[in-house]
Amino acid sequence: MQSDSIEMYPNVFLGEGTVVDPFVILGKPPKGSEAGELPLRIGNGGALRSHTVVYAGATIGDRFQSGHHVLIREGTSIGDDCSVGSNSVVEFNVHIGNRVRLHSNVFVPEHCILGDGCWIGPNAVLTNARYPASPRAKETLEGVKIERGAVVGANATILPGVVIGAGSLIGAGAVVTRNVLPGSVVVGNPGRVVRRVRNLGHEDTGEPIYPREKELRTP
């Protein structure tokens, strides 16, 4: 750790073996808070790459990895064995479970919930404002819920309040406007269910991609 190039505010707790690159900001106070008023806790064995900014009031588990230019806001909790790719933004009051992967350029707004083992592809956008231009926009925010083991493909957009069921697969570029039942495959704009994940097969052999139901990681 090169402390002369890292901006670390008071009340920051770094776990053993966590590596912090130069030009990282840790414990930045959110609006209305003083420096050190809120704690920031980051677990063991992590890696925070250059130009990552993590606000005070966040809690991050063990073996976390960030790409470059990652922003994580206050009130957010992240479990163990998670990674957030370069240029991704996780807004405040987001809950992320264990073993979650966010690829590059992912946007996760406030009040979203990402279950254990879910996977969010590059340039995917979750939304939470049903009426963005309304004076009551902040009062009517509804976060997205991605249940455990679900996969969201590259460039997909998930609308406010939508629940993506466990083990589902959202195709690249899909725009999801309504809830998705567990184990569904959704494609298109607006998104529509085209099959079940358990029925997907490899194009060359026809062998099931998910030969056992438990591989869907559904309850």
Residue frames as qw, qx, qy, qz and C-alpha x, y, z in Angstrom:
[[0.000, 0.888, 0.459, 0.000, 0.00, 0.00, 0.00],
 [0.423, 0.212, 0.002, 0.881, 1.39, 3.40, -0.99],
 [0.170, -0.707, -0.576, 0.374, -0.17, 5.69, 1.58],
 [0.150, -0.436, 0.084, 0.883, 1.18, 8.89, 0.01],
 [0.181, 0.045, -0.566, -0.803, -1.03, 8.35, -3.05],
 [0.303, -0.439, -0.834, -0.142, -4.10, 6.92, -1.30],
 [0.258, -0.372, 0.152, -0.879, -6.74, 9.14, 0.29],
 [0.493, -0.306, -0.812, 0.067, -8.01, 7.32, 3.36],
 [0.344, -0.624, 0.022, -0.701, -10.43, 9.02, 5.73],
 [0.208, -0.302, 0.763, -0.532, -10.77, 8.18, 9.44],
 [0.678, 0.041, 0.531, -0.507, -12.79, 5.16, 10.60],
 [0.745, 0.420, -0.413, -0.311, -11.73, 2.89, 7.70],
 [0.675, -0.369, 0.632, -0.095, -11.08, -0.76, 8.57],
 [0.611, 0.515, -0.532, -0.278, -9.11, -2.85, 6.06],
 [0.959, -0.215, 0.153, -0.101, -8.86, -6.60, 6.46],
 [0.530, -0.524, 0.589, 0.314, -5.62, -8.54, 6.47],
 [0.517, 0.005, 0.716, 0.470, -4.03, -8.97, 3.07],
 [0.393, 0.819, 0.418, -0.031, -6.21, -6.45, 1.25],
 [0.502, -0.070, 0.273, 0.817, -4.15, -4.59, -1.35],
 [0.183, 0.888, 0.309, -0.288, -4.92, -0.98, -2.23],
 [0.618, 0.375, 0.259, 0.641, -3.51, 0.54, -5.42],
 [0.199, -0.208, -0.058, 0.956, -2.47, 4.17, -5.75],
 [0.221, -0.055, -0.256, -0.940, -5.15, 6.81, -6.34],
 [0.390, -0.446, -0.795, -0.133, -7.84, 4.99, -4.37],
 [0.240, -0.386, 0.234, -0.859, -10.20, 6.95, -2.08],
 [0.475, -0.281, -0.831, 0.069, -11.57, 5.11, 0.95],
 [0.277, -0.520, -0.623, 0.514, -14.14, 6.37, 3.45],
 [0.027, 0.232, 0.196, 0.952, -15.25, 9.47, 1.57],
 [0.152, 0.339, 0.674, -0.639, -18.07, 10.98, 3.67],
 [0.129, 0.565, 0.707, 0.406, -21.47, 11.20, 1.98],
 [0.071, -0.510, -0.116, -0.850, -23.36, 14.47, 1.82],
 [0.586, -0.636, -0.092, -0.494, -24.41, 15.59, 5.31],
 [0.902, -0.378, -0.109, 0.178, -21.76, 13.52, 7.12],
 [0.140, -0.896, 0.420, 0.028, -18.45, 14.50, 8.63],
 [0.559, 0.483, -0.670, 0.071, -15.19, 12.71, 7.88],
 [0.200, 0.196, -0.875, 0.395, -14.99, 9.62, 10.08],
 [0.551, -0.110, 0.308, -0.768, -18.59, 9.81, 11.23],
 [0.935, 0.129, 0.052, -0.327, -19.52, 6.62, 9.37],
 [0.534, -0.441, 0.689, 0.213, -17.28, 3.54, 9.27],
 [0.718, 0.487, -0.385, -0.314, -16.08, 1.76, 6.15],
 [0.654, -0.364, 0.662, -0.044, -15.27, -1.93, 6.54],
 [0.693, 0.512, -0.439, -0.255, -13.51, -4.00, 3.89],
 [0.935, -0.290, 0.186, -0.080, -12.68, -7.65, 4.56],
 [0.554, -0.510, 0.579, 0.312, -9.60, -9.81, 4.13],
 [0.560, -0.012, 0.714, 0.420, -7.73, -10.69, 0.97],
 [0.440, 0.805, 0.369, -0.149, -9.20, -8.01, -1.28],
 [0.481, -0.020, 0.335, 0.810, -7.78, -5.95, -4.13],
 [0.180, 0.877, 0.319, -0.312, -8.84, -2.35, -4.78],
 [0.627, 0.238, 0.331, 0.664, -7.48, -1.15, -8.10],
 [0.241, -0.149, -0.018, 0.959, -6.53, 2.41, -8.96],
 [0.226, -0.108, -0.184, -0.951, -9.19, 5.14, -8.97],
 [0.414, -0.465, -0.778, -0.089, -11.66, 3.09, -6.97],
 [0.173, -0.341, 0.276, -0.882, -13.79, 5.25, -4.65],
 [0.466, -0.400, -0.789, 0.002, -15.64, 3.67, -1.71],
 [0.257, -0.641, 0.028, -0.723, -17.78, 5.90, 0.49],
 [0.076, -0.160, 0.766, -0.618, -18.03, 5.72, 4.26],
 [0.645, 0.068, 0.344, -0.679, -20.97, 3.69, 5.50],
 [0.796, 0.291, -0.435, -0.305, -20.34, 0.75, 3.14],
 [0.650, -0.409, 0.631, -0.112, -19.51, -2.79, 4.24],
 [0.684, 0.503, -0.472, -0.236, -17.58, -5.17, 1.97],
 [0.936, -0.291, 0.186, -0.072, -16.73, -8.81, 2.68],
 [0.574, -0.478, 0.570, 0.342, -13.64, -10.93, 2.13],
 [0.510, 0.000, 0.689, 0.515, -11.77, -11.37, -1.16],
 [0.369, 0.839, 0.316, -0.247, -13.45, -8.44, -2.87],
 [0.498, -0.066, 0.402, 0.766, -11.94, -7.17, -6.12],
 [0.307, 0.839, 0.220, -0.391, -12.60, -3.91, -7.91],
 [0.660, 0.449, 0.269, 0.539, -11.55, -2.92, -11.39],
 [0.313, -0.062, -0.025, 0.947, -10.32, 0.57, -12.20],
 [0.208, -0.120, -0.121, -0.963, -12.57, 3.63, -11.75],
 [0.389, -0.433, -0.807, -0.103, -15.17, 1.82, -9.63],
 [0.220, -0.357, 0.238, -0.876, -17.59, 3.78, -7.42],
 [0.456, -0.382, -0.802, 0.052, -19.34, 2.25, -4.40],
 [0.203, -0.583, 0.015, -0.786, -21.64, 4.51, -2.40],
 [0.175, -0.257, 0.668, -0.676, -22.67, 4.67, 1.26],
 [0.690, -0.005, 0.378, -0.617, -25.10, 2.25, 2.89],
 [0.789, 0.334, -0.428, -0.287, -24.17, -0.53, 0.48],
 [0.654, -0.421, 0.622, -0.093, -23.34, -4.03, 1.69],
 [0.668, 0.489, -0.519, -0.211, -21.34, -6.50, -0.40],
 [0.929, -0.315, 0.165, -0.100, -20.73, -10.11, 0.60],
 [0.541, -0.503, 0.602, 0.304, -17.72, -12.38, 0.22],
 [0.504, -0.002, 0.733, 0.456, -15.97, -13.33, -3.04],
 [0.400, 0.821, 0.389, -0.123, -17.48, -10.53, -5.12],
 [0.444, -0.134, 0.311, 0.829, -16.01, -8.43, -7.90],
 [0.285, 0.860, 0.293, -0.307, -17.01, -5.16, -9.56],
 [0.703, 0.273, 0.328, 0.569, -15.51, -4.46, -12.98],
 [0.313, -0.145, 0.079, 0.935, -13.91, -1.29, -14.27],
 [0.137, -0.116, -0.235, -0.955, -16.06, 1.83, -14.66],
 [0.388, -0.486, -0.758, -0.199, -18.99, 0.28, -12.80],
 [0.187, -0.359, 0.263, -0.876, -21.17, 2.24, -10.35],
 [0.419, -0.424, -0.799, 0.081, -22.96, 0.84, -7.31],
 [0.178, -0.616, -0.015, -0.768, -25.15, 3.53, -5.76],
 [0.155, -0.302, 0.662, -0.668, -26.14, 3.85, -2.10],
 [0.633, -0.026, 0.517, -0.575, -28.30, 1.41, -0.11],
 [0.749, 0.304, -0.494, -0.319, -27.64, -1.54, -2.42],
 [0.706, -0.386, 0.571, -0.160, -27.42, -5.07, -1.04],
 [0.636, 0.489, -0.568, -0.183, -25.15, -7.54, -2.87],
 [0.929, -0.318, 0.131, -0.132, -24.83, -11.14, -1.70],
 [0.548, -0.510, 0.605, 0.269, -21.89, -13.55, -1.90],
 [0.514, -0.010, 0.732, 0.447, -20.08, -14.62, -5.09],
 [0.418, 0.821, 0.344, -0.181, -21.60, -11.89, -7.23],
 [0.513, -0.077, 0.395, 0.758, -19.83, -10.75, -10.41],
 [0.300, 0.885, 0.199, -0.295, -20.43, -7.33, -11.96],
 [0.709, 0.235, 0.291, 0.598, -18.57, -6.86, -15.22],
 [0.284, -0.129, 0.063, 0.948, -17.33, -3.54, -16.64],
 [0.160, -0.101, -0.248, -0.950, -19.59, -0.51, -17.08],
 [0.319, -0.487, -0.809, -0.075, -22.45, -1.91, -14.99],
 [0.171, -0.351, 0.172, -0.905, -24.85, 0.53, -13.29],
 [0.415, -0.421, -0.800, 0.106, -26.68, -0.52, -10.11],
 [0.149, -0.575, 0.016, -0.805, -28.85, 2.26, -8.62],
 [0.200, -0.250, 0.646, -0.693, -30.00, 2.66, -5.03],
 [0.688, -0.037, 0.407, -0.600, -32.33, 0.12, -3.36],
 [0.763, 0.301, -0.501, -0.276, -31.38, -2.79, -5.64],
 [0.713, -0.400, 0.552, -0.165, -30.83, -6.31, -4.27],
 [0.602, 0.489, -0.605, -0.182, -28.47, -8.80, -5.95],
 [0.907, -0.329, 0.161, -0.210, -28.69, -12.34, -4.64],
 [0.566, -0.496, 0.626, 0.205, -25.90, -14.84, -4.09],
 [0.566, -0.031, 0.733, 0.376, -24.08, -16.06, -7.17],
 [0.517, 0.779, 0.340, -0.100, -25.72, -13.77, -9.70],
 [0.540, -0.103, 0.410, 0.727, -23.75, -12.51, -12.71],
 [0.275, 0.872, 0.233, -0.331, -24.24, -9.13, -14.41],
 [0.731, 0.288, 0.325, 0.527, -22.70, -8.70, -17.86],
 [0.336, -0.183, 0.085, 0.920, -20.86, -5.67, -19.25],
 [0.109, -0.097, -0.257, -0.955, -22.84, -2.48, -19.89],
 [0.297, -0.529, -0.786, -0.114, -25.95, -3.86, -18.16],
 [0.099, -0.290, 0.172, -0.936, -28.13, -1.20, -16.57],
 [0.233, -0.517, -0.802, 0.189, -30.51, -1.66, -13.65],
 [0.063, -0.440, -0.115, -0.889, -32.95, 1.21, -13.10],
 [0.212, -0.366, -0.777, 0.466, -35.08, 2.44, -10.21],
 [0.139, 0.343, 0.169, -0.913, -36.92, 5.62, -11.29],
 [0.351, 0.507, 0.782, 0.086, -40.38, 5.01, -12.75],
 [0.192, 0.921, 0.317, 0.124, -40.95, 8.73, -13.32],
 [0.670, -0.036, -0.064, 0.739, -37.50, 10.29, -13.80],
 [0.149, 0.388, 0.111, 0.902, -38.71, 13.84, -14.55],
 [0.450, -0.708, -0.472, -0.269, -41.37, 13.93, -11.83],
 [0.143, -0.704, 0.363, -0.593, -40.93, 16.17, -8.76],
 [0.785, -0.403, 0.335, -0.331, -41.67, 12.98, -6.76],
 [0.742, 0.425, -0.518, -0.025, -39.10, 10.85, -8.56],
 [0.161, 0.413, -0.776, 0.448, -37.08, 10.25, -5.39],
 [0.552, -0.148, 0.508, -0.645, -40.20, 9.30, -3.43],
 [0.889, 0.231, 0.111, -0.380, -41.21, 6.62, -5.93],
 [0.237, 0.582, -0.770, -0.109, -37.89, 4.83, -6.48],
 [0.942, -0.098, 0.221, -0.234, -38.15, 1.03, -6.82],
 [0.129, -0.609, 0.755, 0.205, -34.98, -1.00, -6.96],
 [0.768, 0.258, -0.511, -0.288, -34.47, -4.12, -9.06],
 [0.679, -0.424, 0.572, -0.180, -34.14, -7.52, -7.38],
 [0.613, 0.432, -0.638, -0.171, -31.92, -10.13, -9.01],
 [0.864, -0.386, 0.218, -0.238, -32.42, -13.46, -7.26],
 [0.496, -0.561, 0.639, 0.176, -29.64, -15.94, -6.64],
 [0.581, -0.036, 0.740, 0.335, -27.85, -17.52, -9.56],
 [0.522, 0.778, 0.336, -0.100, -29.52, -15.35, -12.22],
 [0.519, -0.113, 0.374, 0.761, -27.49, -14.14, -15.21],
 [0.291, 0.872, 0.215, -0.331, -28.04, -10.77, -16.91],
 [0.751, 0.276, 0.314, 0.511, -26.41, -10.52, -20.33],
 [0.353, -0.169, 0.120, 0.912, -24.40, -7.66, -21.82],
 [0.082, -0.087, -0.272, -0.955, -26.25, -4.41, -22.57],
 [0.276, -0.540, -0.783, -0.137, -29.47, -5.61, -20.94],
 [0.144, -0.312, 0.189, -0.920, -31.73, -3.05, -19.23],
 [0.298, -0.407, -0.850, 0.153, -33.91, -3.95, -16.25],
 [0.176, -0.614, -0.204, -0.742, -36.77, -1.56, -15.44],
 [0.182, -0.386, 0.528, -0.734, -37.66, -0.33, -11.93],
 [0.663, -0.178, 0.420, -0.594, -39.15, -2.77, -9.45],
 [0.832, 0.245, -0.419, -0.270, -38.62, -5.84, -11.66],
 [0.662, -0.450, 0.589, -0.111, -37.75, -9.14, -9.97],
 [0.573, 0.465, -0.642, -0.208, -35.50, -11.49, -11.94],
 [0.915, -0.305, 0.077, -0.252, -36.19, -14.99, -10.64],
 [0.535, -0.563, 0.620, 0.115, -33.50, -17.34, -9.39],
 [0.596, -0.071, 0.734, 0.318, -31.47, -19.11, -12.04],
 [0.548, 0.766, 0.307, -0.138, -32.91, -17.06, -14.89],
 [0.531, -0.086, 0.393, 0.746, -30.98, -15.97, -17.98],
 [0.271, 0.864, 0.197, -0.377, -31.56, -12.51, -19.47],
 [0.759, 0.353, 0.306, 0.454, -30.23, -12.33, -23.02],
 [0.386, -0.196, 0.116, 0.894, -27.87, -9.67, -24.30],
 [0.043, -0.105, -0.304, -0.946, -29.61, -6.39, -25.10],
 [0.253, -0.550, -0.783, -0.146, -32.95, -7.43, -23.58],
 [0.176, -0.320, 0.186, -0.912, -35.20, -4.79, -22.03],
 [0.310, -0.303, -0.890, 0.140, -37.03, -6.41, -19.12],
 [0.250, -0.374, -0.066, -0.891, -40.27, -4.64, -18.21],
 [0.776, -0.384, -0.049, -0.497, -41.94, -7.21, -15.94],
 [0.580, -0.497, 0.622, -0.172, -41.09, -9.87, -13.37],
 [0.581, 0.391, -0.686, -0.200, -39.34, -13.02, -14.59],
 [0.916, -0.322, 0.062, -0.231, -40.15, -16.43, -13.12],
 [0.474, -0.594, 0.636, 0.131, -37.22, -18.53, -11.83],
 [0.592, -0.074, 0.753, 0.278, -35.33, -20.52, -14.44],
 [0.561, 0.745, 0.343, -0.113, -36.62, -18.54, -17.43],
 [0.487, -0.039, 0.373, 0.789, -34.76, -17.43, -20.56],
 [0.197, 0.863, 0.336, -0.323, -35.75, -13.88, -21.60],
 [0.454, -0.001, 0.400, 0.796, -34.78, -12.12, -24.84],
 [0.170, 0.586, 0.550, 0.570, -35.82, -9.09, -26.87],
 [0.029, -0.186, -0.242, 0.952, -37.37, -5.64, -26.39],
 [0.511, -0.588, 0.414, -0.471, -39.67, -5.80, -24.59],
 [0.016, -0.344, 0.935, -0.090, -38.29, -8.93, -22.99],
 [0.850, -0.033, -0.103, -0.516, -40.24, -12.14, -23.46],
 [0.598, -0.342, 0.720, -0.082, -39.77, -15.65, -22.12],
 [0.595, 0.461, -0.509, -0.418, -38.68, -18.03, -24.90],
 [0.798, 0.028, -0.601, 0.005, -37.77, -21.21, -22.98],
 [0.736, -0.673, 0.059, -0.037, -36.55, -22.65, -19.70],
 [0.023, -0.792, 0.610, 0.000, -32.89, -22.52, -18.71],
 [0.633, -0.258, 0.727, -0.057, -32.88, -26.26, -18.02],
 [0.796, 0.455, 0.398, -0.014, -33.77, -26.91, -21.68],
 [0.248, 0.880, -0.349, -0.207, -30.81, -25.01, -23.12],
 [0.931, -0.040, 0.281, 0.231, -28.33, -27.16, -25.03],
 [0.304, -0.553, 0.466, 0.620, -24.92, -26.70, -26.62],
 [0.598, 0.612, -0.124, -0.503, -25.26, -25.99, -30.35],
 [0.305, 0.527, -0.764, -0.212, -22.54, -28.45, -31.39],
 [0.136, 0.084, -0.980, 0.116, -23.61, -31.47, -29.32],
 [0.553, -0.433, -0.437, -0.562, -27.10, -30.71, -28.04],
 [0.532, -0.202, -0.692, 0.444, -25.86, -31.64, -24.57],
 [0.302, -0.877, -0.354, -0.117, -27.75, -29.71, -21.88],
 [0.230, 0.642, -0.320, 0.658, -25.91, -26.68, -20.57],
 [0.373, -0.400, 0.539, -0.641, -27.48, -27.26, -17.18],
 [0.516, 0.016, -0.830, -0.211, -27.80, -31.08, -16.97],
 [0.368, -0.363, -0.784, 0.344, -28.88, -31.04, -13.33],
 [0.185, -0.844, -0.402, -0.304, -31.58, -28.85, -11.83],
 [0.571, -0.705, -0.144, 0.396, -29.29, -27.84, -8.95],
 [0.533, 0.013, 0.216, 0.818, -26.96, -26.14, -11.42],
 [0.017, 0.737, 0.377, 0.561, -29.62, -23.50, -11.92],
 [0.259, 0.010, -0.509, 0.821, -28.96, -22.55, -8.29],
 [0.442, -0.448, -0.257, -0.733, -32.67, -22.13, -7.72],
 [0.433, -0.364, 0.581, -0.585, -34.24, -22.72, -4.30]]
